[in-house]
Amino acid sequence: MNKIIRSALAALSKQDIDLKNHYEQARQFQKTTRPYVKSVVCNMMERILHLDGRDITVRAFSHTGKVAPIMIFFHGGGFVTGDFDSYSNVCANLSKATGRKILSVNYRLAPEHKFPAGPEDCYEAAQQIMSHCEDWYQADPDDVILIGDSAGATLSCVVSMMARDRGGKMPAGQILVYPAAWCDFSDNTPYRSVIENGTEYLLTQKQLIDYMELYASCPEDYLNPYFAPLRHTDFTGLPKTLLLTMEYDPLRDEGEALGKKLADAGCEVTLKQLKNGIHGLLSLPMSAPLTRDIYKFIREFALNQQDVENKA
């Protein structure tokens, strides 16, 4: 990373907001700075899922408008920010890049709905989609991929763990883009990238701590494997995984530790670290150099998975 870019990122990182007291402003800022741009022609359709005691909306993005395999998307935002609108560009781009129908799940956010509300919403939504995708979308239930970035990547992994632990329907694959996996971002973290990259690359250690304090219901949550996947003791039986990390991301080391745990347990894992990458690159236009690489890896994984299903 050249000195000019590094200096600019460091200067921007000093504008650290107090998330715990201004999370609503952070949500609005994200919506304002990520308006949906119809640069990609994409059909959108919404469906309301009736879960246990609440309704969750799923928005489908289809680049071709034709029948296509499913990818279930969980957005990032530290479990506190992010929504359909601020991630519409990402979902439209994902549909264009992969040829898949992208189903974005509008799960409940903290602090209004603390852990485990978000994971339970995502799990139940994924189970309904996989159970009914033939009827709803004419899609193969055995060719569903989960995908998310940041907190959404964490949720993707957690949903796979829940499905395995609870005997639910398993996705065929999961794509984890810079996941949070340990989720304790204090100075006591065993993952040094939190300290090394936690002040000068936009996503700061302070912000990460604020997100977790808004998300957690109690201190014991930090030990829960559905809060922090690296806390799980069993990594067997999880789906084929693409895991992407960024060189200058505070979450780099714990994401790569998760990849190693999955691989050691026999999971087929493709781990890619993007040199000079920072957290949040997926939300940039597809034409941005490193963002283009992210979509390339996602496309290759999705197409390879589809080839496997077609041969089966």
C-alpha positions in Angstrom: 0.0 0.0 0.0 1.5 3.3 -1.0 2.2 6.1 1.5 -0.5 8.5 0.1 -3.3 6.0 0.4 -2.1 4.8 3.8 -2.0 8.5 5.1 -5.5 9.2 3.7 -6.9 6.1 5.4 -5.3 7.0 8.7 -6.7 10.5 8.5 -10.2 9.2 7.8 -9.9 6.6 10.6 -9.4 9.4 13.1 -13.0 10.5 12.5 -14.1 7.6 14.8 -17.7 8.1 15.8 -19.2 6.9 19.1 -21.2 4.0 17.7 -22.8 3.1 21.0 -24.5 6.5 21.3 -24.9 7.3 17.6 -25.7 4.0 15.9 -28.9 5.4 14.3 -26.9 8.1 12.6 -24.4 5.5 11.4 -27.3 3.6 9.8 -28.5 6.7 8.1 -25.0 7.6 6.9 -24.6 4.2 5.4 -27.9 4.5 3.5 -27.0 7.9 2.2 -23.5 7.0 1.1 -24.6 3.7 -0.6 -27.7 4.6 -2.7 -28.8 1.9 -5.2 -27.5 2.8 -8.6 -29.2 0.9 -11.5 -25.9 0.4 -13.3 -26.8 -3.3 -13.3 -30.2 -4.1 -14.7 -31.7 -6.3 -12.0 -35.2 -7.6 -11.3 -36.2 -7.3 -7.6 -39.0 -9.1 -5.8 -39.8 -9.3 -2.1 -41.3 -12.2 -0.1 -42.4 -12.1 3.5 -41.3 -15.2 5.6 -43.5 -16.0 8.5 -41.1 -17.2 11.2 -41.7 -18.2 14.8 -43.4 -15.1 16.2 -42.2 -12.5 13.7 -42.0 -11.8 10.0 -38.8 -11.4 8.0 -38.6 -9.9 4.5 -36.4 -11.5 1.8 -35.5 -9.5 -1.3 -34.6 -11.4 -4.5 -32.2 -10.0 -7.0 -32.1 -11.5 -10.5 -29.8 -10.2 -13.2 -31.3 -12.3 -16.0 -34.9 -12.6 -14.7 -34.7 -16.3 -15.5 -34.7 -19.4 -13.3 -31.3 -19.7 -11.6 -29.7 -21.4 -8.6 -30.0 -19.6 -5.2 -27.5 -17.7 -3.2 -28.7 -16.5 0.3 -27.1 -13.2 1.3 -26.6 -11.8 4.8 -25.4 -8.2 4.9 -22.6 -6.8 7.0 -22.7 -3.9 9.4 -21.5 -5.2 12.8 -25.0 -6.7 13.5 -26.1 -3.1 14.1 -26.2 -1.3 10.7 -26.8 -2.4 7.1 -30.1 -3.3 5.3 -31.6 -4.1 1.9 -31.0 -0.6 0.5 -27.4 -0.1 1.5 -26.5 -3.5 0.1 -28.7 -3.5 -3.1 -25.7 -2.6 -5.3 -23.8 -5.6 -3.8 -26.6 -8.0 -4.4 -27.2 -6.8 -7.9 -23.5 -7.2 -8.7 -23.4 -10.6 -7.1 -26.3 -11.7 -9.4 -24.5 -10.3 -12.4 -21.2 -11.9 -11.5 -22.5 -15.4 -10.6 -25.7 -15.8 -12.7 -27.5 -16.8 -9.5 -30.6 -15.4 -7.9 -29.5 -13.5 -4.7 -31.9 -13.6 -1.8 -31.0 -10.9 0.8 -32.4 -11.5 4.3 -33.5 -8.5 6.3 -32.6 -9.9 9.7 -33.3 -7.9 12.9 -30.5 -5.6 14.1 -29.0 -4.8 17.5 -29.3 -3.1 19.9 -33.1 -3.2 19.5 -32.8 -7.0 18.9 -29.7 -8.3 20.6 -28.0 -11.7 20.2 -29.3 -14.3 19.4 -32.1 -12.5 17.4 -30.0 -12.0 14.2 -28.6 -15.6 14.0 -32.0 -17.1 14.7 -33.6 -14.9 12.0 -31.0 -16.0 9.5 -31.2 -19.7 10.4 -35.0 -19.9 10.2 -35.1 -17.8 7.0 -32.4 -20.1 5.3 -34.3 -23.2 6.4 -37.6 -21.9 4.9 -35.9 -20.9 1.7 -34.1 -24.3 1.3 -37.3 -26.1 2.1 -39.4 -24.2 -0.4 -37.0 -22.9 -3.1 -38.3 -25.4 -5.7 -41.8 -24.1 -5.3 -40.9 -20.4 -4.9 -38.0 -20.0 -7.3 -37.8 -23.3 -9.3 -34.3 -23.7 -7.8 -32.4 -26.8 -6.7 -32.5 -27.1 -2.9 -29.2 -29.0 -3.0 -27.4 -26.1 -4.7 -27.9 -23.3 -2.3 -24.9 -21.2 -1.2 -24.8 -18.9 1.8 -22.8 -15.7 1.5 -22.1 -12.7 3.6 -19.5 -10.0 4.3 -18.2 -9.1 7.8 -21.0 -9.7 10.3 -22.9 -11.3 7.4 -20.0 -13.7 6.9 -20.2 -14.6 10.6 -23.9 -15.2 10.2 -23.3 -17.4 7.2 -20.9 -19.6 9.1 -23.2 -19.7 12.2 -26.2 -20.7 10.1 -24.2 -23.6 8.7 -23.2 -24.6 12.3 -26.8 -24.4 13.5 -28.0 -26.5 10.6 -25.4 -29.2 11.4 -26.0 -29.0 15.2 -29.8 -29.0 14.9 -30.2 -31.5 12.0 -31.5 -28.9 9.6 -31.0 -28.6 5.8 -27.4 -27.9 5.0 -26.3 -25.5 2.3 -24.0 -26.8 -0.5 -21.4 -24.1 0.1 -20.6 -20.9 2.1 -18.7 -17.8 1.0 -17.3 -15.9 4.0 -15.9 -12.4 3.1 -13.7 -11.0 5.9 -15.7 -12.6 8.8 -15.6 -11.8 12.5 -14.9 -15.1 14.1 -13.5 -14.5 17.7 -15.5 -11.3 18.4 -13.5 -10.2 21.4 -11.7 -7.2 20.2 -10.1 -6.1 23.5 -6.4 -5.8 23.9 -6.5 -9.4 25.2 -7.4 -10.8 21.8 -5.0 -13.5 20.6 -5.3 -12.2 17.1 -2.7 -9.5 16.5 -4.3 -8.0 13.4 -6.9 -6.4 15.7 -4.1 -4.3 17.2 -1.9 -3.9 14.1 -4.7 -2.8 11.8 -7.1 -1.4 14.4 -6.4 2.4 14.1 -5.6 3.4 10.5 -7.7 1.4 8.0 -11.2 2.7 8.5 -12.6 -0.1 10.6 -11.1 0.5 14.0 -10.7 -1.6 17.1 -12.9 0.9 19.0 -15.7 0.5 16.4 -15.5 -3.3 16.7 -15.7 -3.2 20.5 -18.7 -0.8 20.2 -20.5 -3.1 17.7 -20.0 -6.1 20.0 -21.2 -4.3 23.1 -24.4 -3.2 21.2 -24.9 -6.8 19.9 -24.3 -8.9 23.0 -27.0 -9.5 25.5 -24.6 -10.4 28.3 -20.9 -11.1 28.8 -21.5 -14.9 28.4 -22.5 -14.3 24.8 -18.8 -13.8 23.9 -18.2 -17.5 24.6 -21.2 -18.7 22.6 -20.2 -20.4 19.3 -23.2 -18.8 17.5 -21.9 -15.4 18.6 -18.2 -16.2 17.9 -17.7 -19.2 15.6 -14.2 -19.9 16.7 -15.6 -20.7 20.1 -17.1 -23.9 18.7 -15.4 -27.2 19.5 -16.6 -29.0 16.4 -15.8 -27.9 12.9 -16.7 -31.1 11.1 -19.5 -31.6 8.6 -19.6 -28.0 7.4 -20.0 -27.1 3.8 -17.4 -26.3 1.1 -16.1 -22.9 1.9 -14.5 -19.8 0.2 -13.0 -17.6 2.8 -11.6 -14.2 1.8 -9.5 -12.0 4.1 -7.8 -8.6 3.7 -4.2 -7.8 4.5 -5.0 -4.6 6.4 -8.2 -5.7 8.1 -8.4 -6.0 11.9 -10.4 -9.2 11.3 -7.7 -10.8 9.1 -6.1 -13.2 11.6 -9.3 -14.5 13.2 -10.8 -15.1 9.8 -7.8 -17.1 8.7 -7.8 -19.0 12.0 -11.4 -20.0 11.2 -10.4 -21.2 7.8 -7.6 -23.3 9.3 -10.1 -24.8 11.8 -12.5 -25.8 9.0 -9.7 -27.3 6.9 -8.2 -29.2 9.8 -11.7 -30.7 10.4 -11.9 -32.0 6.8 -13.9 -29.1 5.3 -12.9 -28.2 1.7 -11.7 -24.6 2.1 -10.3 -22.1 -0.3 -8.6 -19.3 1.6 -7.5 -16.1 -0.2 -5.9 -13.1 1.4 -6.0 -10.0 -0.8 -2.8 -8.0 -0.5 -3.3 -4.3 0.2 -7.0 -5.1 0.9 -9.0 -3.4 3.7 -12.3 -4.2 5.3 -15.4 -3.2 3.3 -14.1 -3.6 -0.2 -17.1 -5.7 -1.3 -19.3 -2.6 -1.1 -17.2 -0.7 -3.7 -18.1 -0.7 -7.4 -17.1 -3.9 -9.3 -14.6 -1.9 -11.3 -12.4 -1.2 -8.3 -9.3 -3.4 -8.7 -9.4 -5.4 -5.5 -13.2 -5.5 -5.4 -13.0 -7.0 -8.9 -10.8 -9.7 -7.5 -13.4 -10.5 -4.8 -16.1 -10.9 -7.4 -13.8 -13.1 -9.5 -13.2 -15.5 -6.6 -16.9 -15.6 -5.7 -17.8 -16.3 -9.4 -15.3 -19.1 -9.7 -16.5 -20.7 -6.5 -20.2 -20.4 -7.5 -19.6 -21.8 -11.0 -17.5 -24.6 -9.7 -20.2 -25.5 -7.2 -22.8 -25.5 -10.0 -20.6 -27.7 -12.1 -20.4 -30.2 -9.3 -24.1 -30.2 -8.8 -24.7 -30.7 -12.6 -22.4 -33.7 -12.7 -24.1 -35.3 -9.6 
